[in-house]
Amino acid sequence: MKSDKSKSKKPEILGLNRRKFIAAAGAAGVVAATPLFFTRNVRAANWPERPITAVIMYGAGGGTDVLIRSLTSEMARIAGWEINVINKPGAVGGVATRFMLNKPEDGYWWMGAANYNKFVRIMGHSDSKAWEDWQYFQAANSLASWSVRTDSPYQTFEDVIAAAKANPGKISISTSGTGGLWQELALIVSEAAGVKLKYVPYKGGKAASLAGLQGEVDIAGGGVHEHVELLKAGKLRNLQQTGPEDITIDGVGTLRSVGNMLPSLKPLLPLSGIYNIALRRNTPLDILDKIQPVFAEAVKSETFQGILKSKHFQEDIRFGQDADRRAAQVEAVTAKTFWNTKDQIGKEVKSLDELGLPDPDSFDKWWPPQGYKPRMG
């Protein structure tokens, strides 16, 4: 990891460098003032001295909850840290975001996040910018899934599309929240298919999956990882998943790639969720430097890799400037998608211009934005 050059310079105090200042302070009998300039580094060196709290932005049992709990458990095992995990779902991450923004930037508060928290600005829940207010550690991706009860009249994806064309806005699909990931990916698929669906929000992916299982909606929206056990149990039948290729699962059979039914989507695949741990941007760099190698080792651990494999997640590790860039890019894509389909969102959304973001097609020319300051390499 590259160091923060701004932190590596010796501080100038009234025109004196650090060494001269200490000497002058000692001669004046004010050595007691010296800790003011070293408190931060000493604190980082001894960190953590108490338990860390990870605040997951979605409900228990969903994909974000499963992955973050596993990841933080592995980090605690590797480093010997104590990490407590709590859930604060609501407003597609807005509740957890507002909670975290009121916590100190001392490394003891982490956000168990998904998708670089890209929805909160678009939906007006917070003005927090991912690449300005947070430092992200990305672990993995997940694929979206549409599934139905085994007694559903819809046997295939094509059946659903035909019914939706005959009954615009009548075929219902569950989502993990209004303006959340599974609604976004469902919007992209339905727009490509030329249909409109009825989106029914729930608090998290697990609740959305159960809504489909219980017949509250026609289609259970969510992730492959949230549906796989219900598919294996013969309680749900998969219609499509948003990976670039078909997936074969023992005891289930083949989950068809949506690209096979909608070729126009192939260049966009995979359409996926993203799982991260986030700390406040101004957390001392020495603490961030301690977290990064532990995080990477936890992602590579046998336990975490086993969860990725069993739930059909894909490993995708990103830190620092790479994570900052990805955060801005996915927010731009989502903002454009929601603006183009705002009549189906059910709530007000902000435009690319309001958010200060470029059209995704010109993102490479825009990044990095004016005033961007990376903290990690």
C-alpha positions as CSV (number, residue, x, y, z in Angstrom):
1,M,0.0,0.0,0.0
2,K,1.3,3.5,-0.8
3,S,1.7,5.8,2.1
4,D,-0.2,9.1,2.4
5,K,2.5,11.6,1.3
6,S,0.8,14.4,3.2
7,K,1.3,12.5,6.4
8,S,4.9,11.6,5.7
9,K,6.1,15.3,5.8
10,K,7.6,16.6,9.0
11,P,5.1,19.1,10.5
12,E,6.1,22.8,10.5
13,I,5.3,24.6,13.7
14,L,5.7,28.4,13.4
15,G,8.4,28.0,10.8
16,L,10.3,25.3,12.8
17,N,10.5,21.6,11.9
18,R,9.4,19.0,14.4
19,R,13.0,18.4,15.8
20,K,13.7,22.0,16.3
21,F,10.3,22.6,17.9
22,I,10.8,19.8,20.4
23,A,14.2,21.2,21.3
24,A,12.8,24.6,21.7
25,A,9.9,23.4,23.8
26,G,12.2,21.4,26.1
27,A,14.4,24.5,26.6
28,A,11.4,26.5,27.6
29,G,10.2,23.9,30.0
30,V,7.0,23.1,28.0
31,V,7.9,19.5,27.0
32,A,4.4,18.6,28.4
33,A,3.0,20.0,25.2
34,T,4.7,17.5,23.0
35,P,2.1,14.7,23.3
36,L,-0.3,17.0,21.4
37,F,1.6,16.2,18.3
38,F,2.1,12.5,19.0
39,T,-1.3,11.4,20.4
40,R,-2.7,10.4,17.0
41,N,0.3,8.2,16.2
42,V,0.5,6.6,19.6
43,R,-3.3,6.0,19.4
44,A,-2.9,4.3,16.1
45,A,0.1,2.2,17.3
46,N,-2.0,0.8,20.2
47,W,-5.2,0.4,18.2
48,P,-7.4,-1.5,18.9
49,E,-7.6,-1.2,22.6
50,R,-11.3,-2.0,22.9
51,P,-13.9,-3.8,20.8
52,I,-14.8,-2.7,17.2
53,T,-18.4,-2.4,16.1
54,A,-19.4,-3.3,12.6
55,V,-22.8,-1.8,11.6
56,I,-24.5,-3.7,8.8
57,M,-26.8,-1.5,6.7
58,Y,-29.2,-4.3,5.8
59,G,-31.2,-6.9,7.8
60,A,-30.1,-10.1,9.3
61,G,-30.0,-13.2,7.0
62,G,-29.5,-11.3,3.7
63,G,-26.4,-11.4,1.5
64,T,-24.7,-8.4,3.0
65,D,-25.3,-9.7,6.5
66,V,-24.0,-13.2,5.8
67,L,-20.8,-12.0,4.1
68,I,-19.9,-9.2,6.5
69,R,-20.5,-11.4,9.6
70,S,-18.3,-14.1,8.1
71,L,-15.6,-11.6,7.0
72,T,-15.4,-9.8,10.3
73,S,-15.3,-13.1,12.2
74,E,-12.3,-14.2,10.1
75,M,-10.6,-10.8,10.7
76,A,-11.2,-11.1,14.4
77,R,-9.7,-14.6,14.3
78,I,-6.7,-13.6,12.3
79,A,-5.8,-10.4,14.2
80,G,-7.1,-11.3,17.6
81,W,-9.5,-8.3,17.5
82,E,-12.9,-8.3,19.1
83,I,-15.5,-7.2,16.5
84,N,-19.2,-6.9,17.5
85,V,-21.8,-6.9,14.7
86,I,-25.1,-5.1,14.7
87,N,-27.8,-4.5,12.0
88,K,-29.3,-1.1,11.2
89,P,-31.4,-1.6,8.1
90,G,-33.6,0.9,6.5
91,A,-33.7,3.5,3.6
92,V,-31.4,1.3,1.5
93,G,-28.5,2.0,3.7
94,G,-29.5,5.5,4.8
95,V,-30.2,4.6,8.4
96,A,-26.8,3.1,8.9
97,T,-25.1,5.9,7.0
98,R,-26.6,8.6,9.2
99,F,-25.8,6.6,12.3
100,M,-22.2,6.2,11.3
101,L,-21.7,9.8,10.3
102,N,-22.3,10.7,14.0
103,K,-19.6,8.3,15.2
104,P,-15.9,9.3,15.8
105,E,-13.3,8.6,13.1
106,D,-11.2,6.5,15.4
107,G,-11.3,3.1,13.7
108,Y,-13.7,1.6,16.2
109,W,-16.8,2.0,14.0
110,W,-17.1,0.1,10.7
111,M,-19.9,0.0,8.2
112,G,-20.9,-3.3,6.7
113,A,-21.9,-2.0,3.4
114,A,-23.1,-3.1,0.0
115,N,-22.6,-1.5,-3.4
116,Y,-20.5,1.4,-2.1
117,N,-23.6,2.7,-0.4
118,K,-24.5,4.2,-3.9
119,F,-28.2,4.5,-3.3
120,V,-28.3,7.0,-0.4
121,R,-27.4,10.1,-2.4
122,I,-29.5,9.1,-5.4
123,M,-32.6,8.6,-3.2
124,G,-31.9,11.7,-1.1
125,H,-31.3,9.9,2.2
126,S,-27.8,11.5,2.7
127,D,-25.4,13.8,0.9
128,S,-22.5,11.6,1.8
129,K,-20.1,10.9,-1.1
130,A,-18.5,7.5,-1.1
131,W,-15.1,8.7,-2.5
132,E,-15.0,11.7,-0.2
133,D,-16.5,10.5,3.1
134,W,-15.5,6.9,3.3
135,Q,-12.6,4.5,2.8
136,Y,-13.8,1.2,1.3
137,F,-12.5,-2.3,1.4
138,Q,-14.2,-4.4,-1.3
139,A,-14.4,-8.2,-0.9
140,A,-16.8,-9.8,-3.3
141,N,-19.7,-9.6,-5.8
142,S,-23.0,-11.4,-6.1
143,L,-25.5,-12.1,-9.0
144,A,-29.1,-11.2,-9.1
145,S,-31.8,-13.9,-9.4
146,W,-35.5,-14.1,-10.3
147,S,-37.2,-17.1,-8.8
148,V,-40.9,-18.3,-8.4
149,R,-42.7,-20.8,-6.3
150,T,-42.7,-24.3,-7.7
151,D,-46.5,-24.0,-8.1
152,S,-46.3,-20.7,-10.0
153,P,-48.0,-20.6,-13.4
154,Y,-44.7,-19.1,-14.8
155,Q,-42.5,-21.9,-15.8
156,T,-39.8,-19.8,-17.5
157,F,-38.4,-16.3,-17.9
158,E,-40.2,-16.0,-21.2
159,D,-43.5,-16.8,-19.5
160,V,-43.1,-13.9,-17.1
161,I,-42.1,-11.5,-19.9
162,A,-45.2,-12.5,-21.9
163,A,-47.5,-12.0,-18.9
164,A,-45.9,-8.7,-18.1
165,K,-46.4,-7.4,-21.7
166,A,-50.0,-8.5,-21.5
167,N,-50.5,-6.9,-18.1
168,P,-48.1,-3.8,-17.7
169,G,-47.3,-3.1,-14.1
170,K,-49.3,-6.0,-12.8
171,I,-46.7,-8.7,-12.4
172,S,-45.1,-8.1,-8.9
173,I,-41.5,-8.7,-7.9
174,S,-40.0,-8.3,-4.4
175,T,-37.0,-6.1,-3.8
176,S,-34.6,-5.5,-0.8
177,G,-36.0,-1.9,-0.6
178,T,-37.2,0.9,-2.8
179,G,-34.3,2.2,-4.8
180,G,-32.1,-0.7,-3.7
181,L,-29.8,-3.1,-5.6
182,W,-32.3,-5.8,-6.5
183,Q,-34.8,-3.2,-7.8
184,E,-32.1,-1.6,-9.8
185,L,-31.0,-4.8,-11.5
186,A,-34.6,-5.8,-12.0
187,L,-35.2,-2.5,-13.7
188,I,-32.3,-3.0,-16.0
189,V,-33.6,-6.5,-17.0
190,S,-37.2,-5.4,-17.4
191,E,-36.2,-2.4,-19.4
192,A,-34.2,-4.6,-21.8
193,A,-37.2,-6.9,-22.1
194,G,-39.6,-4.0,-22.8
195,V,-41.8,-4.6,-19.8
196,K,-42.9,-2.8,-16.6
197,L,-43.2,-4.7,-13.3
198,K,-44.7,-3.9,-9.9
199,Y,-41.9,-3.5,-7.4
200,V,-42.7,-4.4,-3.8
201,P,-40.0,-3.4,-1.3
202,Y,-39.0,-5.4,1.8
203,K,-36.3,-4.8,4.4
204,G,-33.4,-6.8,3.0
205,G,-32.8,-9.7,0.6
206,K,-33.9,-12.5,3.0
207,A,-37.3,-10.8,3.5
208,A,-37.7,-10.3,-0.3
209,S,-37.0,-14.0,-0.9
210,L,-39.5,-15.1,1.8
211,A,-42.1,-12.9,0.2
212,G,-41.8,-14.9,-3.0
213,L,-41.8,-18.1,-1.1
214,Q,-45.0,-17.1,0.7
215,G,-46.8,-16.0,-2.4
216,E,-46.9,-12.3,-1.5
217,V,-45.4,-11.5,-4.9
218,D,-45.3,-13.2,-8.3
219,I,-41.5,-13.2,-8.5
220,A,-39.0,-13.4,-5.7
221,G,-36.3,-10.9,-6.4
222,G,-32.9,-11.1,-4.8
223,G,-29.5,-12.7,-5.2
224,V,-28.5,-16.2,-6.2
225,H,-26.9,-16.5,-2.8
226,E,-30.3,-15.8,-1.2
227,H,-32.2,-18.2,-3.3
228,V,-29.9,-21.1,-3.6
229,E,-31.0,-23.0,-0.4
230,L,-34.6,-22.6,-1.3
231,L,-33.9,-23.8,-4.8
232,K,-32.1,-26.9,-3.4
233,A,-35.1,-27.5,-1.1
234,G,-37.4,-27.5,-4.1
235,K,-39.4,-24.5,-2.8
236,L,-38.4,-22.1,-5.5
237,R,-37.7,-22.4,-9.2
238,N,-35.1,-20.1,-10.8
239,L,-36.0,-18.1,-14.0
240,Q,-32.8,-16.2,-14.6
241,Q,-29.6,-15.0,-13.1
242,T,-27.4,-12.1,-14.1
243,G,-24.1,-13.8,-14.7
244,P,-22.5,-13.9,-18.1
245,E,-22.9,-17.7,-18.3
246,D,-25.3,-20.4,-17.2
247,I,-24.7,-21.8,-13.7
248,T,-25.0,-25.4,-12.8
249,I,-25.8,-26.2,-9.2
250,D,-25.8,-29.7,-7.8
251,G,-29.4,-30.7,-6.8
252,V,-30.9,-27.8,-8.7
253,G,-29.8,-28.0,-12.3
254,T,-29.0,-25.1,-14.6
255,L,-29.7,-21.4,-13.8
256,R,-30.0,-19.7,-17.1
257,S,-28.0,-16.5,-17.8
258,V,-30.4,-13.6,-18.7
259,G,-28.0,-12.9,-21.5
260,N,-29.2,-16.0,-23.3
261,M,-32.8,-14.6,-23.3
262,L,-31.9,-10.9,-23.7
263,P,-28.8,-10.6,-25.9
264,S,-28.7,-6.8,-25.6
265,L,-27.7,-7.3,-21.9
266,K,-24.7,-9.5,-22.6
267,P,-22.2,-6.6,-22.8
268,L,-23.4,-5.4,-19.3
269,L,-23.0,-8.8,-17.6
270,P,-22.4,-9.6,-14.8
271,L,-24.9,-7.4,-13.2
272,S,-24.0,-7.8,-9.5
273,G,-24.0,-6.6,-6.0
274,I,-20.8,-5.5,-4.3
275,Y,-19.8,-6.1,-0.7
276,N,-17.6,-3.8,1.3
277,I,-16.4,-2.7,4.7
278,A,-16.2,1.1,5.1
279,L,-14.6,3.3,7.6
280,R,-14.9,7.1,7.8
281,R,-12.4,8.8,5.4
282,N,-10.4,10.6,8.1
283,T,-9.7,7.5,10.1
284,P,-5.9,7.7,10.9
285,L,-4.0,6.2,8.0
286,D,-2.0,4.0,10.3
287,I,-5.2,2.3,11.4
288,L,-6.3,1.8,7.8
289,D,-2.9,0.3,7.1
290,K,-3.4,-2.2,9.9
291,I,-6.9,-3.2,8.5
292,Q,-6.0,-3.7,4.9
293,P,-3.7,-6.8,5.2
294,V,-6.0,-8.4,7.8
295,F,-9.0,-7.8,5.5
296,A,-7.2,-9.3,2.5
297,E,-6.1,-12.4,4.5
298,A,-9.7,-12.9,5.7
299,V,-11.1,-12.8,2.2
300,K,-8.6,-15.4,1.1
301,S,-9.3,-17.6,4.2
302,E,-10.6,-21.1,3.7
303,T,-13.8,-20.3,5.7
304,F,-14.7,-17.2,3.7
305,Q,-13.8,-18.8,0.4
306,G,-16.1,-21.7,1.3
307,I,-19.0,-19.3,1.7
308,L,-18.2,-17.6,-1.6
309,K,-18.3,-20.9,-3.3
310,S,-21.4,-22.3,-1.6
311,K,-23.4,-19.2,-2.2
312,H,-22.0,-18.4,-5.7
313,F,-20.4,-15.1,-4.9
314,Q,-17.3,-14.0,-6.8
315,E,-14.2,-12.7,-5.0
316,D,-13.3,-9.1,-6.1
317,I,-10.8,-7.3,-3.7
318,R,-10.3,-3.6,-4.1
319,F,-8.7,-0.9,-1.9
320,G,-7.8,2.7,-2.0
321,Q,-8.0,4.6,-5.2
322,D,-9.3,1.6,-7.1
323,A,-12.2,1.3,-4.6
324,D,-12.8,5.1,-4.8
325,R,-13.0,5.0,-8.6
326,R,-15.4,2.0,-8.5
327,A,-17.6,3.7,-6.0
328,A,-18.1,6.8,-8.2
329,Q,-18.6,4.6,-11.4
330,V,-21.3,2.4,-10.0
331,E,-23.1,5.4,-8.5
332,A,-23.1,7.0,-12.0
333,V,-24.6,3.9,-13.6
334,T,-27.3,3.6,-11.0
335,A,-28.2,7.3,-11.1
336,K,-28.7,7.1,-14.9
337,T,-30.8,3.9,-14.6
338,F,-33.0,5.3,-11.9
339,W,-33.5,8.6,-13.7
340,N,-34.5,6.8,-16.9
341,T,-37.0,4.7,-15.0
342,K,-38.1,7.2,-12.3
343,D,-41.7,6.5,-13.0
344,Q,-41.2,3.0,-11.7
345,I,-39.2,3.8,-8.6
346,G,-42.0,5.2,-6.6
347,K,-39.9,7.9,-5.0
348,E,-38.0,11.0,-6.1
349,V,-34.5,10.4,-7.4
350,K,-31.7,12.7,-8.2
351,S,-30.2,13.3,-11.7
352,L,-26.6,12.9,-12.7
353,D,-26.3,16.7,-12.8
354,E,-27.7,17.1,-9.3
355,L,-25.2,14.6,-8.0
356,G,-22.3,16.1,-10.0
357,L,-21.7,12.8,-11.8
358,P,-20.9,12.2,-15.5
359,D,-22.8,10.0,-17.9
360,P,-21.4,6.5,-17.5
361,D,-20.2,6.6,-21.1
362,S,-17.9,9.5,-20.3
363,F,-16.8,8.4,-16.8
364,D,-13.2,7.6,-17.9
365,K,-12.7,11.2,-19.0
366,W,-14.3,12.6,-15.8
367,W,-12.3,10.6,-13.2
368,P,-10.7,11.7,-11.1
369,P,-13.1,14.6,-10.3
370,Q,-11.8,18.0,-9.4
371,G,-10.6,18.2,-5.8
372,Y,-10.4,14.4,-5.4
373,K,-7.7,13.5,-2.8
374,P,-6.8,9.8,-2.4
375,R,-5.8,8.6,1.1
376,M,-4.6,5.1,0.3
377,G,-2.7,3.7,-2.7
